[in-house]
Amino acid sequence: MDINAVKAYMNQWMEENKQEFYTAADEIWAYPELGLEETRAFGILTGLLKKYGFAVESGQGGMPTAFVATYGTGHPVVGINAEYDCLPGMSQKCDAAYPCPVQEGAPGQGCGHNLLGTTAVFSAVALRHAVEYFRIPCTIKVLGSPYEEASVGKALIGREGVYRDLDLIMDWHPWNYNRADYDRCNSVFVMKFHFHGKSAHGAYPWEGRSALDAGMLFGMSLEMLREHVKPNGPDAASTINYTFQDCGPSFANVVPDVTTVQLYGRFADLETSQDAFERIQSCAKGAALATGTTTDYELITYTHPKIPNKTLAEVVHRNMEHYGAPSFTQEEQAFVKEMQAYMGVEPTGLDLSIQPFGPSETIICDTSEFSWNAPYVTFWVTMGPQGVGWHNWMVTACAGNSIGKKTMDRAAQIMTSSCAEIITSPETVARAREEWEMRMAGRTYQCLLPEDHQAPLGVNRDVMERYFGKRME
C-alpha cells in the first residue's frame, strides 16, 4: 500500500472539511465546562462522530459524559484519546494580550482541551474516511475521557476493561513546544482528609477539640515526611502538595470543629507511591490522635506512572519532523510576544523548533492508565508562549483564536499520518506490543481505585451554575 497516497488523501479531506471542526472547537471554548459537567462538549463531539458513522456508547465508569465511539471491525484496534473539560478561574478573551476575562472568576479553556478533544475527533473521522477508501482492515475507537484536570476519568473507565483489547493508543496535547518522544510521568493520587472536632467558645477552648489544630499538625507531619520520600525529577519530581479547603468557622472566637485538607501526591514509581499513600494516612491518624479529634479521607483518584513506548514514538517523531511546527503568521507571533512582554519574560514568540527525540519525563496525567493496558504514545504541539507555564489566561486566549486553529491543523496531520503508518504495518504493531510487554515485565493492569469507588458527580456543578446558570436537563 502506498502510505503517501493515504496521507495525501487524509490531508486533502481535512483541508476541505476543517471548518466544521473549527466551529466545534470554538463552541467548546465559548462554553467551557468543568469536570463531569461537560454535557455540551460531549454532545458536540459525539454528534460529529455519529454523523460520520461511528457507533457511540456512553456512561463508562459511571460518568454520563464519558464515551467510546467505534468505527470498523477487527485488528489492529487504534484508540484516540479525547478530553474536553476546562479549568476554574481561567476565563479570558481570545483577542486580549493581557488579563481580560470574559467573566471574572469563571472557568476557561486554560489547558486547550477544546482543541485536544476536537482534534481527536477530526483525526478519527479523517482516518475513518481513509480506512474506507483504501480498504484498510482496522478498528478506530475514540476514547472520550471526562475530568482529566483532576486525573479522574481514565482510572474509572480503565477499571471496566475498556482499554484492554486495544493494539495502540494515540494522544496529543497543545503545549509551548513541539515534541514527540517516549516519556514517563508520575503516579498521582488526590485525596481529601476531613478532620472532625468539637466546637467551643474561644474563651473556654479546653471544652473543645480543634479540627484546625489537627489539620495544621497533619501539615507539619507532611513536611517532615517529604525528607523520607525517594526523590525524582526535576521534570517528574516526587512531590506532596496540600491546601486547606475548609478551616471551619471564620470567626476566631470559635474553636473549629471541622477542617478539610486536600492533598496531591505525585511519585515516580508505583512502589514509592503506594508506600507514601499509606504513610500519609498514618500522618492524618496521628494528628487526630494527638488533638483528640477524628479523621477520615475521601479518595478522588489514583493513577499509575506512565509506561513509555519508543517504537510508536519513533513513528510520531518522524511525522512531526516531516510536517514541522504550525505555520504561525507574523501577527500571531506578535500577539504572543505581547503576552510575554506583559508577563516580564523574553518575548520569543511561539516555538517553531522540533525537540530532539529521546526519553523524557513530563507532568502527571491520567493517560498513564492507557499505558498499562496497551502501547501508548503522545506528542506535544506548540500553541502557547514559553516562559510562563501552563494553565493560565494566555493558554485560554490562544486556544480560542487563530493560533489554536493552526495548532489543531498540525496536530491532526501528525496524528492521522502516524496512525496510518502504524495500522498498515503489522511489524510496527508487533514491535510496539513486544516493547510494551518487556516494560510491563509480567505486571498486569489493576485499577488502583477501590471497587466501590464512584465518580464524584456534581463536584463542579455549583461553580458551573454560579457562572452559567442552571443547566437544562
N, C-alpha and C positions, 0 to 999 in steps of 0.2 A: 504493500500500500504506500502511496506517495504521501508522506506525512506533511510535506509542504503544501500540497493541494488541500489537505484537511484544514490546516491552519489558515490558509488564504480564504477558504470558504467561510470559516467562523469569523474571521476578521471582517469580511465583507458584510456578513449578516449583522454583526454587532454595529458596524458603522451605519447601516441602513435602518436599524431598529433602536438605537440607543436613546432616543428622546423619550420613549415610553418609560425607560428605566431611570433616566434623569428625573422625570416627573415623580416617580415613586420615591426616589431618594429625597427630593425636595419636600414631599408631603410628610415623610417621616421626620425630617429635620424641623419642619414648621410646627409639628405637634409631637414634641419629644415625650416619651413615656418611660417612667422608671420601671425597675424590675418587677415582673409579674403583673404589670399593668399595661403591657404592650399590645393592647387589643387592636388598635388601629393599624399599627405596623404589621401585626400578624395577619390582619385582613388584606392589607395591600400586597404583601409578599405571597401569601397563599393564593390570593386571587390571580396574580400573574402566573403562578405555577399551574394552576388549574386551567387557565386559558391556553397554556401551551402543552397540555396533555399529561401533566403529572397527576398521579393519584396522591391525595393528601390525607394523612391521618394525623390527628392532633390529640393533645391531652397527656402525652407521655410524662411520666414522673409525677402525675397528679397536678400538672400545670396546664391550665387552659390555653396558654399562649405558646406552648411547645408544639412542634410539628415535625413530621418526616414526610417528605414529598418524593415519590418514586416514579422513575420512567425506565422502561426496558426490563429485560429478564436475563438471568444467567450471570456468569462471571466473565471478567473481573467486575467487582462492585466498588464504585468510587463514591465516597461521601464528600460533600462540600459543606463546610460549616457556615451557618448564617446566625448573626447576632443583631439585635435591633433595640436594645434598651439604651437608656441615656443616664446622665448623672445629675444629682441635685445641685441647684445653685449655679448652673453653667449657662444660663440664658445669655445670649449675645447676638447683636445684629450682624449680619454677614457682610455688611459693607463698611463697618467701622474698624479702624486700626487702633482703637483704644477701647477700654472697658465701656460698653454701652449696651446694657441688657435690653432685650425685647420687653421683658417684665422682671423687675428687680426681684432677685431671690428665686426665680422659677427654674425648673430643670432645663437642660440643654444638651446638645449632642457634643459634649466635650471630649469624647473619645472617637467620634467619627463612625459610630455604628450604623447611622443611616446609610453610609456608603458601604460598610462591610457587608451588611445583610443584603442590600440591593445588588451589589456586585456578585455575591454568591448566586443569587437567583439569575441575574443576567448571564453569568458564565454557564450555569447549568442549562439554561434554555438554549444558548448558542451551541453548547456541546450536544445537547439533545438533537438539534437540527442536523449537525454533522454526523452523529451516530446513525440517524435515519437515512440521510442522503448517501453515505458511504457504506451503509450496512455493517457497522462495527458492532460485534456482539459485546454487550456490557449492560450493567445496570447503573443508573445515576440516582443518587439519593441526596437530597438537600436536607441538612440536619438543623432544624430551627431550635435555637437554644436561648431561652429566656434568662434574664438576670445574670448576665456574665459579670457585671461590675462587682458583684459580691461572690462570684465563683459558685453560684448556687445550681444552675440548671443542669449542667452536664453530668454531675455525680448522680443526681436523681434519675436522669434518663439512662445513664450507664447501668444503674442498678437493675433496670428492667431488661438488660441484654440487647439494647437497640444497636450498639456499635459492634457486636460480637462477630458478625459474619461479613464485615467489610474487608476488602483487599487493600484499600488505602483510603486515607482521609486527607483532603486538601483544605488549606486555610490561608488567609492573608489578613493583614491589618494595616490601616493607614498609620504613618509614623513620621518622624522627622529625618529619616534616611531611607536608602534603598538597600535591602539586604535579603539574601536567600541563602541560609546556611543551616547547619544541623545543630540546633540549640537545645539547651536544657532549661528548665525552670523549676522553682521550688514547689514542694508540697505546701499547702496552706490550710489552716483551719481558722474559722471565725466563730467566736463564742460570746455569749453574754453571761456574766456572773451577777446574780441577784443576791444581795445581802439584806437580811431582814432583822430588825432590832425592835426596840421598844421606845416609843416616843415619851418625852418628859419635858417639863418646864426647864428652861435654861438655868433658872435659879436653884433647881434641885436635880442636877444632872445625874446624881447617883441613883435616882429612881428609874433612869432609862438605860438603854443599851444602844449605842450609836452605830448604826449601819454604815455611816460615813467613815467612822474610825476603822471599821473592818475593811472598807474599800481602800482607804489610804494605806493601811497595813499590808493589804494584798499587793498594792502597787509597789511598796517598798520591797516586798519579798520577790517580786518580779525583777526589780532592778538588781537584786543580789543573784537571782537565778541566771541572768544574762551571762555572767562570768563563767558559768559552768555548762554552757551550751556550746557544742563544737561549732566553730565559725566556718564561714564560707564566703566567697564573693571576690570582689565587691559587687559585681553585677547581679548576683543572686545570693546576697548575704543572708545568713540565718538571723532572723530578727523577730522580736516580740514588740508589738505596738499596742497600746491600750489608751482608752479615754473614758472619762466619767460621763455617761449618758444621762444619769439621773442622780442627783446628790440629795434627794429628799426635800424637805421643806426649805423654801428660800429665805426664811426668817431665822436669823442666828439665835434667837431666844428659844428655839425648839430643838431638842435632841432628835436628829434624823432617824426615822425608823426604817427607811428604805434607801438603798443605793444600788445603781446598776453600773457595771464596768463592762464595756465592750472590748474584746481582745482579738487581734490578728496575730497568728503565729505563722512564720514562713521558714521552711527548713529545707536544706539541700538534698537530704535523703530521707526515705521513709522511716528508717530506724530512729534517727535523731528526732524526727517529727513526733513519732509515737511516744518516745521517751519524754519529750517536753510536754506533750499533751497530758500525760499522767502527772508529771511533777507540778504543772501549773494548777491542776485540780487540788493537789496537796497544799499548795500555797494558799488557795482560797479557803480550804477547810481549816488550815492553821490560823488564818486571820480571823475566821469566825469563832474558833475555839478561844482565841486569846481575848476577844472582845465580848464574849457572851452572846453572840448573835448566831444566826444560821445562814446557810448559803445553799444555793442550787444554781445549776448552769443550764443554759439553753444553747444547743449546738446549731449554728446557722448553716455551715457547710464544712466539708473536709475533702480535700483533693490530693491526688498523688503528685509526685515530681514527674516531670516530662521525660519520656524516652525519645531521644533523637533518632533520625533515620538519614544517614548520609546518602544512601542510594537514591532516595526520592529527592533530597535536597540538591543533588548534582544536576538533576533534570531541570528543576526550577531555576537554579542559578544560571544555567546555560540559556534558558529562555529570557531571564531578566537581562543578561548581557546582550542578547540579540535585540530586544526591544528598547533597552535603555531606560533612563528616567523619564517621567512625564514631561511633555513639551509645554512648559510654562511660558507665558508671554512676559515681556518686559514690565507690563502693567501689574501682572500678578506678582512678580518678583519685588516690584517697588512697594506693593501693599504689605508684603511680609517684612520687608526691610523697615518699613514704618513701624510695624508692630515691635520688631526687635529694638529699634531705637527708643520707643516708648518704654520698654522694659529695661533699658540700660545695658543691653548686650550688643556685641558687634553685629552690625546689620549685614549679614552674609547672604540673606535670602534663602530660598528653598534649595536644598542639597540635590545636586544633579549627578553626583558620583555613585558608582556601584561599589559597595563594600566588598572586601576580599572574601573568598569562600573559605570556610573552616568551621570548627566547633566554636560555640559561644554559650553564654548564659544570659537569660532575659528575665524580666519581671514575671510575677505569677500570673497564671491564667488557668481557668478550669478546662481549657483544651487539653491539658495533660491527661484528663480522663480518656480522651481519644487514644492517646499513645499507648495505653496499657491494653487496648483492645485490638489495635491494628497498626500497621506502619502509618506514621503521621508526618506531615510536613507543613510548614507555614513560611510565609515571606512577608516582607515589610516594604511599603512603597511611600515615598515622600509625599506628605500633604501639609505638614505644619512646620513652623520655624524651629530651628535648633537653638539651644542655649537657654530655653525657657521651660523645659519639662513638658509634660503632657497633662491631660485632664484640666484644661484651663479654657478661658474665654477665647483665646486665639485659635484653638482647635475647633471650637464651635463655629467661629466665623468662617474659617477655611472649609469646613465640612459643608457649609451651606452656600458657598459661592462657586465660581468657575474653577477655582483651584481644585476643589473636591471632585469636580467632573473629570478633570484631566487625570487625576489620580485613579479614579474609578475606571476610566478607559484603559489605562496601562495595566492595572491590576487584572482586569478581565482578560486582556490579551495574554498575560503571563499565565494566568490560571487555566484558561482553556487550552492553550498550546501545551502546557505541561501535562494536563490530564490526557490530552490526545496522544502525546508521545508514550505515556505510561500504559494506557489501556490497549494500545496497539503493539505493545512489546511484552509478550509473555515472559521473556528473560528478565526484564526490569521488575515486573511484578514478583517473580520468583526470588530475585536477589533481595528485594526490599523485605520480603517475608523472612528470608533466611537471616538477614541482619537483625530484624525485629526479634526473632526467636533467640538469637545469640545474646542480644542485650537484655532480654527478659530473663534469661538464664534459668528457665524452668518455672519462673513465677507465673501466676495467673491473676487475672483481674478480680479483685474482690472490692466492692464499694466500701468505702470507709465510714459511711453513714449507717447508723443502726437500722434494722429492718422496719421499725415503726416510725422512723423519721419522716416528716412530711414537709412539703414546701411551705415557706412562711407566707402563704397567700394573704394579701391585704396589707402587707407590711408597709407599702408605699402609697396606699390608697388615700390616706388623709392629705398627703402632700399634693398628689395629683388633683384632688378635689379643691384644695385651697387655691390653686393657681388656674385650674382649667374648668372648675365646676364639676357637678356630679355627672358621671358617665351614664348615658342611656344604655340600659341592658338590652 
